[in-house]
Amino acid sequence: MRRNGLKSLILASAFGFPAMALASSFDIPPGDMDHALRSYTEQSGLQVFVRDDAVRGVSTKGVKGDLSPGEALSRLLSGTG
């Protein structure tokens, strides 16, 4: 799967949840995308399903602040492809 496909798949799945509108406090440091998505799941309470090979070697700039889960995920994936 191409990386921009990863972003589209995750965002399309995530934006279907009504809870996406509620703001939460996020503090996910820059680094490995696999670790960042696990932190996102813990902090948002939403599950993210992605193949291991789709995030292998992918890095994120991280995200910090009071954001909706959808905005936090979008920022987490920003610049990844």
MOJO-V375552 format. One record per residue. N is the residue number from 1. RES is the residue in one letter. PSI is psi in whole degrees, -180 to 180 (* if undefined). Layout:
BEGIN
((N	RES	PSI) (N	RES	PSI))
END
This chain:
BEGIN
((1	M	133) (2	R	156) (3	R	-39) (4	N	-26) (5	G	-37) (6	L	-49) (7	K	-45) (8	S	-44) (9	L	-47) (10	I	-46) (11	L	-41) (12	A	-39) (13	S	-44) (14	A	-38) (15	F	-4) (16	G	-9) (17	F	130) (18	P	-30) (19	A	-10) (20	M	-18) (21	A	-17) (22	L	130) (23	A	144) (24	S	163) (25	S	124) (26	F	141) (27	D	85) (28	I	114) (29	P	160) (30	P	153) (31	G	-149) (32	D	131) (33	M	-38) (34	D	-48) (35	H	-41) (36	A	-41) (37	L	-33) (38	R	-42) (39	S	-41) (40	Y	-45) (41	T	-45) (42	E	-42) (43	Q	-30) (44	S	-25) (45	G	6) (46	L	143) (47	Q	142) (48	V	125) (49	F	124) (50	V	144) (51	R	143) (52	D	-42) (53	D	-19) (54	A	-25) (55	V	-6) (56	R	125) (57	G	3) (58	V	135) (59	S	156) (60	T	156) (61	K	-7) (62	G	-179) (63	V	142) (64	K	135) (65	G	177) (66	D	107) (67	L	160) (68	S	153) (69	P	-35) (70	G	-44) (71	E	-40) (72	A	-44) (73	L	-42) (74	S	-44) (75	R	-36) (76	L	-38) (77	L	-12) (78	S	131) (79	G	8) (80	T	-3) (81	G	*))
END
